[in-house]
Amino acid sequence: MSTTQSESHVLSKSCQYALRAVVYIAANATPSHLTGAQEMADSLEIPKHFLSKILQQLTRNQLVSSTKGPNGGFYLSEENERTTIDRIVEIMDGPGLFKACVLGMPECSAVHPCPLHFQAVDYRDGLYHKLKRLTIQELADVVHKGHVQL
């Protein structure tokens, strides 16, 4: 099976962009050197208007810090850096992502499983527990070491 642009993903496009933006900010900005939405949009190849809405949502939920004005931009406070990735996913895609049935069935559990429940539950729960322990700063550290790309 080949990968295409229209292939569905576990995370929404908004969530994917939010995670990339937060890691970009963590890797490139400090309280004394802010990064702007245009710089991020260009570097990450994300439409600026879409990214701006995502950054507003992240700022409103205190996952990203910002300064307004002509020299304004975004940065992460020490508290922001300690935020775990599951929090970003829950803000962007809702808390149900890690509880939802992979087939979209309204009721799916060990008692009333869908045909894929037992195959998918370990993967879903494993991803949730990994993201619950992984911080924004830890992802930025991997970027700084040059092991991954944004």
MODELLER restraints for C-alpha pairs under 7 A, 6 or more apart:
rsr = mdl.restraints
at = mdl.atoms
rsr.add(forms.Gaussian(group=physical.xy_distance, feature=features.Distance(at['CA:12:A'], at['CA:93:A']), mean=6.69, stdev=0.5))
rsr.add(forms.Gaussian(group=physical.xy_distance, feature=features.Distance(at['CA:14:A'], at['CA:54:A']), mean=6.89, stdev=0.5))
rsr.add(forms.Gaussian(group=physical.xy_distance, feature=features.Distance(at['CA:14:A'], at['CA:92:A']), mean=6.70, stdev=0.5))
rsr.add(forms.Gaussian(group=physical.xy_distance, feature=features.Distance(at['CA:15:A'], at['CA:89:A']), mean=6.15, stdev=0.5))
rsr.add(forms.Gaussian(group=physical.xy_distance, feature=features.Distance(at['CA:15:A'], at['CA:92:A']), mean=5.24, stdev=0.5))
rsr.add(forms.Gaussian(group=physical.xy_distance, feature=features.Distance(at['CA:15:A'], at['CA:93:A']), mean=6.44, stdev=0.5))
rsr.add(forms.Gaussian(group=physical.xy_distance, feature=features.Distance(at['CA:18:A'], at['CA:54:A']), mean=6.20, stdev=0.5))
rsr.add(forms.Gaussian(group=physical.xy_distance, feature=features.Distance(at['CA:20:A'], at['CA:150:A']), mean=6.38, stdev=0.5))
rsr.add(forms.Gaussian(group=physical.xy_distance, feature=features.Distance(at['CA:21:A'], at['CA:40:A']), mean=6.90, stdev=0.5))
rsr.add(forms.Gaussian(group=physical.xy_distance, feature=features.Distance(at['CA:23:A'], at['CA:136:A']), mean=6.30, stdev=0.5))
rsr.add(forms.Gaussian(group=physical.xy_distance, feature=features.Distance(at['CA:23:A'], at['CA:139:A']), mean=6.52, stdev=0.5))
rsr.add(forms.Gaussian(group=physical.xy_distance, feature=features.Distance(at['CA:23:A'], at['CA:140:A']), mean=5.44, stdev=0.5))
rsr.add(forms.Gaussian(group=physical.xy_distance, feature=features.Distance(at['CA:25:A'], at['CA:35:A']), mean=6.72, stdev=0.5))
rsr.add(forms.Gaussian(group=physical.xy_distance, feature=features.Distance(at['CA:25:A'], at['CA:74:A']), mean=6.89, stdev=0.5))
rsr.add(forms.Gaussian(group=physical.xy_distance, feature=features.Distance(at['CA:25:A'], at['CA:75:A']), mean=5.82, stdev=0.5))
rsr.add(forms.Gaussian(group=physical.xy_distance, feature=features.Distance(at['CA:25:A'], at['CA:76:A']), mean=6.90, stdev=0.5))
rsr.add(forms.Gaussian(group=physical.xy_distance, feature=features.Distance(at['CA:26:A'], at['CA:75:A']), mean=6.99, stdev=0.5))
rsr.add(forms.Gaussian(group=physical.xy_distance, feature=features.Distance(at['CA:26:A'], at['CA:76:A']), mean=6.20, stdev=0.5))
rsr.add(forms.Gaussian(group=physical.xy_distance, feature=features.Distance(at['CA:26:A'], at['CA:137:A']), mean=6.46, stdev=0.5))
rsr.add(forms.Gaussian(group=physical.xy_distance, feature=features.Distance(at['CA:26:A'], at['CA:140:A']), mean=5.67, stdev=0.5))
rsr.add(forms.Gaussian(group=physical.xy_distance, feature=features.Distance(at['CA:27:A'], at['CA:140:A']), mean=5.08, stdev=0.5))
rsr.add(forms.Gaussian(group=physical.xy_distance, feature=features.Distance(at['CA:27:A'], at['CA:143:A']), mean=6.92, stdev=0.5))
rsr.add(forms.Gaussian(group=physical.xy_distance, feature=features.Distance(at['CA:27:A'], at['CA:144:A']), mean=6.61, stdev=0.5))
rsr.add(forms.Gaussian(group=physical.xy_distance, feature=features.Distance(at['CA:29:A'], at['CA:35:A']), mean=5.59, stdev=0.5))
rsr.add(forms.Gaussian(group=physical.xy_distance, feature=features.Distance(at['CA:29:A'], at['CA:75:A']), mean=5.29, stdev=0.5))
rsr.add(forms.Gaussian(group=physical.xy_distance, feature=features.Distance(at['CA:30:A'], at['CA:75:A']), mean=5.49, stdev=0.5))
rsr.add(forms.Gaussian(group=physical.xy_distance, feature=features.Distance(at['CA:30:A'], at['CA:76:A']), mean=6.84, stdev=0.5))
rsr.add(forms.Gaussian(group=physical.xy_distance, feature=features.Distance(at['CA:31:A'], at['CA:75:A']), mean=5.78, stdev=0.5))
rsr.add(forms.Gaussian(group=physical.xy_distance, feature=features.Distance(at['CA:34:A'], at['CA:72:A']), mean=6.79, stdev=0.5))
rsr.add(forms.Gaussian(group=physical.xy_distance, feature=features.Distance(at['CA:34:A'], at['CA:73:A']), mean=4.98, stdev=0.5))
rsr.add(forms.Gaussian(group=physical.xy_distance, feature=features.Distance(at['CA:34:A'], at['CA:74:A']), mean=5.24, stdev=0.5))
rsr.add(forms.Gaussian(group=physical.xy_distance, feature=features.Distance(at['CA:34:A'], at['CA:75:A']), mean=5.62, stdev=0.5))
rsr.add(forms.Gaussian(group=physical.xy_distance, feature=features.Distance(at['CA:35:A'], at['CA:73:A']), mean=5.11, stdev=0.5))
rsr.add(forms.Gaussian(group=physical.xy_distance, feature=features.Distance(at['CA:35:A'], at['CA:74:A']), mean=5.24, stdev=0.5))
rsr.add(forms.Gaussian(group=physical.xy_distance, feature=features.Distance(at['CA:35:A'], at['CA:75:A']), mean=6.75, stdev=0.5))
rsr.add(forms.Gaussian(group=physical.xy_distance, feature=features.Distance(at['CA:36:A'], at['CA:73:A']), mean=4.54, stdev=0.5))
rsr.add(forms.Gaussian(group=physical.xy_distance, feature=features.Distance(at['CA:36:A'], at['CA:74:A']), mean=6.16, stdev=0.5))
rsr.add(forms.Gaussian(group=physical.xy_distance, feature=features.Distance(at['CA:37:A'], at['CA:48:A']), mean=6.72, stdev=0.5))
rsr.add(forms.Gaussian(group=physical.xy_distance, feature=features.Distance(at['CA:37:A'], at['CA:52:A']), mean=6.45, stdev=0.5))
rsr.add(forms.Gaussian(group=physical.xy_distance, feature=features.Distance(at['CA:38:A'], at['CA:48:A']), mean=6.24, stdev=0.5))
rsr.add(forms.Gaussian(group=physical.xy_distance, feature=features.Distance(at['CA:41:A'], at['CA:47:A']), mean=6.01, stdev=0.5))
rsr.add(forms.Gaussian(group=physical.xy_distance, feature=features.Distance(at['CA:41:A'], at['CA:48:A']), mean=5.18, stdev=0.5))
rsr.add(forms.Gaussian(group=physical.xy_distance, feature=features.Distance(at['CA:41:A'], at['CA:51:A']), mean=6.73, stdev=0.5))
rsr.add(forms.Gaussian(group=physical.xy_distance, feature=features.Distance(at['CA:44:A'], at['CA:150:A']), mean=6.86, stdev=0.5))
rsr.add(forms.Gaussian(group=physical.xy_distance, feature=features.Distance(at['CA:58:A'], at['CA:64:A']), mean=5.64, stdev=0.5))
rsr.add(forms.Gaussian(group=physical.xy_distance, feature=features.Distance(at['CA:59:A'], at['CA:65:A']), mean=5.92, stdev=0.5))
rsr.add(forms.Gaussian(group=physical.xy_distance, feature=features.Distance(at['CA:59:A'], at['CA:66:A']), mean=6.99, stdev=0.5))
rsr.add(forms.Gaussian(group=physical.xy_distance, feature=features.Distance(at['CA:63:A'], at['CA:80:A']), mean=5.41, stdev=0.5))
rsr.add(forms.Gaussian(group=physical.xy_distance, feature=features.Distance(at['CA:64:A'], at['CA:74:A']), mean=6.96, stdev=0.5))
rsr.add(forms.Gaussian(group=physical.xy_distance, feature=features.Distance(at['CA:64:A'], at['CA:75:A']), mean=6.46, stdev=0.5))
rsr.add(forms.Gaussian(group=physical.xy_distance, feature=features.Distance(at['CA:64:A'], at['CA:76:A']), mean=5.46, stdev=0.5))
rsr.add(forms.Gaussian(group=physical.xy_distance, feature=features.Distance(at['CA:64:A'], at['CA:80:A']), mean=6.09, stdev=0.5))
rsr.add(forms.Gaussian(group=physical.xy_distance, feature=features.Distance(at['CA:65:A'], at['CA:74:A']), mean=5.77, stdev=0.5))
rsr.add(forms.Gaussian(group=physical.xy_distance, feature=features.Distance(at['CA:65:A'], at['CA:75:A']), mean=5.34, stdev=0.5))
rsr.add(forms.Gaussian(group=physical.xy_distance, feature=features.Distance(at['CA:65:A'], at['CA:76:A']), mean=5.41, stdev=0.5))
rsr.add(forms.Gaussian(group=physical.xy_distance, feature=features.Distance(at['CA:65:A'], at['CA:77:A']), mean=6.45, stdev=0.5))
rsr.add(forms.Gaussian(group=physical.xy_distance, feature=features.Distance(at['CA:66:A'], at['CA:73:A']), mean=5.56, stdev=0.5))
rsr.add(forms.Gaussian(group=physical.xy_distance, feature=features.Distance(at['CA:66:A'], at['CA:74:A']), mean=4.37, stdev=0.5))
rsr.add(forms.Gaussian(group=physical.xy_distance, feature=features.Distance(at['CA:66:A'], at['CA:75:A']), mean=6.10, stdev=0.5))
rsr.add(forms.Gaussian(group=physical.xy_distance, feature=features.Distance(at['CA:67:A'], at['CA:73:A']), mean=5.45, stdev=0.5))
rsr.add(forms.Gaussian(group=physical.xy_distance, feature=features.Distance(at['CA:67:A'], at['CA:74:A']), mean=6.54, stdev=0.5))
rsr.add(forms.Gaussian(group=physical.xy_distance, feature=features.Distance(at['CA:81:A'], at['CA:135:A']), mean=6.72, stdev=0.5))
rsr.add(forms.Gaussian(group=physical.xy_distance, feature=features.Distance(at['CA:81:A'], at['CA:136:A']), mean=5.25, stdev=0.5))
rsr.add(forms.Gaussian(group=physical.xy_distance, feature=features.Distance(at['CA:81:A'], at['CA:137:A']), mean=4.95, stdev=0.5))
rsr.add(forms.Gaussian(group=physical.xy_distance, feature=features.Distance(at['CA:82:A'], at['CA:135:A']), mean=5.42, stdev=0.5))
rsr.add(forms.Gaussian(group=physical.xy_distance, feature=features.Distance(at['CA:82:A'], at['CA:136:A']), mean=6.32, stdev=0.5))
rsr.add(forms.Gaussian(group=physical.xy_distance, feature=features.Distance(at['CA:82:A'], at['CA:137:A']), mean=6.48, stdev=0.5))
rsr.add(forms.Gaussian(group=physical.xy_distance, feature=features.Distance(at['CA:83:A'], at['CA:135:A']), mean=5.41, stdev=0.5))
rsr.add(forms.Gaussian(group=physical.xy_distance, feature=features.Distance(at['CA:83:A'], at['CA:136:A']), mean=5.99, stdev=0.5))
rsr.add(forms.Gaussian(group=physical.xy_distance, feature=features.Distance(at['CA:84:A'], at['CA:131:A']), mean=6.63, stdev=0.5))
rsr.add(forms.Gaussian(group=physical.xy_distance, feature=features.Distance(at['CA:84:A'], at['CA:132:A']), mean=5.67, stdev=0.5))
rsr.add(forms.Gaussian(group=physical.xy_distance, feature=features.Distance(at['CA:84:A'], at['CA:133:A']), mean=6.28, stdev=0.5))
rsr.add(forms.Gaussian(group=physical.xy_distance, feature=features.Distance(at['CA:84:A'], at['CA:134:A']), mean=5.37, stdev=0.5))
rsr.add(forms.Gaussian(group=physical.xy_distance, feature=features.Distance(at['CA:84:A'], at['CA:135:A']), mean=4.15, stdev=0.5))
rsr.add(forms.Gaussian(group=physical.xy_distance, feature=features.Distance(at['CA:84:A'], at['CA:136:A']), mean=6.14, stdev=0.5))
rsr.add(forms.Gaussian(group=physical.xy_distance, feature=features.Distance(at['CA:85:A'], at['CA:131:A']), mean=5.14, stdev=0.5))
rsr.add(forms.Gaussian(group=physical.xy_distance, feature=features.Distance(at['CA:85:A'], at['CA:132:A']), mean=6.28, stdev=0.5))
rsr.add(forms.Gaussian(group=physical.xy_distance, feature=features.Distance(at['CA:85:A'], at['CA:134:A']), mean=5.94, stdev=0.5))
rsr.add(forms.Gaussian(group=physical.xy_distance, feature=features.Distance(at['CA:85:A'], at['CA:135:A']), mean=5.78, stdev=0.5))
rsr.add(forms.Gaussian(group=physical.xy_distance, feature=features.Distance(at['CA:85:A'], at['CA:136:A']), mean=6.35, stdev=0.5))
rsr.add(forms.Gaussian(group=physical.xy_distance, feature=features.Distance(at['CA:86:A'], at['CA:128:A']), mean=6.78, stdev=0.5))
rsr.add(forms.Gaussian(group=physical.xy_distance, feature=features.Distance(at['CA:86:A'], at['CA:131:A']), mean=4.94, stdev=0.5))
rsr.add(forms.Gaussian(group=physical.xy_distance, feature=features.Distance(at['CA:86:A'], at['CA:132:A']), mean=5.05, stdev=0.5))
rsr.add(forms.Gaussian(group=physical.xy_distance, feature=features.Distance(at['CA:98:A'], at['CA:124:A']), mean=6.19, stdev=0.5))
rsr.add(forms.Gaussian(group=physical.xy_distance, feature=features.Distance(at['CA:98:A'], at['CA:125:A']), mean=6.86, stdev=0.5))
rsr.add(forms.Gaussian(group=physical.xy_distance, feature=features.Distance(at['CA:98:A'], at['CA:128:A']), mean=6.35, stdev=0.5))
rsr.add(forms.Gaussian(group=physical.xy_distance, feature=features.Distance(at['CA:101:A'], at['CA:108:A']), mean=5.84, stdev=0.5))
rsr.add(forms.Gaussian(group=physical.xy_distance, feature=features.Distance(at['CA:108:A'], at['CA:114:A']), mean=5.71, stdev=0.5))
rsr.add(forms.Gaussian(group=physical.xy_distance, feature=features.Distance(at['CA:142:A'], at['CA:148:A']), mean=6.61, stdev=0.5))
rsr.add(forms.Gaussian(group=physical.xy_distance, feature=features.Distance(at['CA:143:A'], at['CA:149:A']), mean=6.47, stdev=0.5))
